[in-house]
Amino acid sequence: MKSYTLLLINDTQLVEASATRLRCYNREGQLLASRPEGAKLLAYNPATDAVRYLVRPKEEGGNCTFLDWHWQTGAIEDIGLGSIWTHCCAFDGKGNFAHGGDWEDGGYWGGIDSTGQTVGGGSSMPVLCSMAFSPDGGARQGFQIN
């Protein structure tokens, strides 16, 4: 069974991501643009008019890489934020990214906002179960469980 992630950019554009491909459609279902790599955790970054995502690793258990897809031009930009392997991560709609580590990682939470600024923090508790952003993307929180 295939798994898809959908991102509504605006009233007329929708991005669909699967394990093997990224596609952008208009409201009528016409394909506007396509990329040959799979992705997860999509977000639209209005400031750069790009779809920010984690590209899936080619090898099982490999790291994911942060990329911006400027789908109107077809350009892919590696935003230079390195790779991540984590059990717990999420984007919000502005392109802010948060991630958390479990006991294997020593327990931490961190993030990258839509401008590329890195935010982070340690955690005295080992497991991170969720992250949240304020509506403007300014505040970040990590919620821990024992």
N, C-alpha and C positions, 0 to 999 in steps of 0.2 A: 504494500500500500504506500502510495506516495504522500509526502507531507509538504504542504505549501504554507508560506507566510505571505500575507497580503498587507500592503501599505497604501492607504488612500492619501495621495498627495494633495489633491483638491477635488473640486466637484467634477472634473473632467479627466483626471489621470489616476491610474492605479498601477502599482508595481507588484508583481507576483514573483516570489522567489521559491525555488525548489532546491533540492540537494545538488542539482546539476546545472541550473540556468536561472538568470535574472531576466525578466521581461517587463516592459512598460506598455500599458494599454490605455486607449482613450475610453470614454464612457460607452461608445458603441461597440467596444470589443476589438477594435482594430489595433494591431501590434504597431507601436511607435518605435520601439528600440529593444534590443536584446543583447545580453552578454552571456558568454559560454561558461561562466563559473557559477557554482552554487553559493548560497549565502544564508545567513541567519541573522536575526535581531536587526531588522531594517529600521531606519529612521530617516525622515526627510529633514535636511538642514536648510531652512529657507535662506539663510545668509549667503550660502554658496550655490543654491539651487541644485543640490546634489543629494543623492540617496547614500547615506552612510550605512555601512554594514560590516559584519565580520564574514570574510570569505572562508568557506569551509576548507579544512586541510585536505590535501590529497591522500595522505596516509592516515589510517585509523589511529586515533589517539594523538594526532599531531596538533600543533598550535593553529589557532585562527589568527588572521591578519586583518587589521583595520584598513578599509578602503572607502573612498568616496567615488561614486559613479555619477558623473555629470552626463546624464543620459541624453540631454538635448544635443550635446556635441559628440557623445560616444566615448569621451575620455574617462579613463580610470586613473585616480590619483591615490598613490600610497601616501597617507598623511603622516608617515614616519613615526607612528606610535608603537611600533614593535608588534609582537605577537602575544597572545594570551591563551592559556589553557585554564579553564575554571569551571566549576560546577554551577556557579551562580552569577548570572550577569544579565543586564537588560539595557536597552536604549529607551529614551523617551522620544516624543515626536519632534523635538528640536535638534536631535543629534547628540544629546548628552548621553554618555555611556557610564554605567556603574558596574563594578564587579566585586565579588567577594570570594575569599578563600575559605576552605574548610580546615579541619584539624591537620590535614596533610601539609597545608601551606602555612601553618602557624597562626592562622586566623587573622584576617585583615579585611578592610574594605577600601575601595578607592574608586576613582572615576576620571573621566575625561570630558570636559564640557564641549559645547558645540564649536567653540573657538580654538580647541586644541589644548587648552590649559589642563594640566594634570592636577587632580585633587586626590587626597588619600588620607588614610589613618590606620592605626593599628587597632586591634581588638583584644580585650582580655578574655573574650569568649571565643570558643573555637569554630563555631559554625555560623555562617551568615545565611539567613533565610530570605531576605528581600532587601531591595533598595528603593528609595523614592526620591523624586525631584520635586521642587516647587513648580507651580505652573510656568514661571518665567525661566526655569532651568537654573536658578541661582543657588538654591539650597539643596544640599545632598544629605541623606541620612542612611545609615546602615542599621538594620535591625537584627539583633543576635538572638540565638536560642542556645540553651545548654545541650 
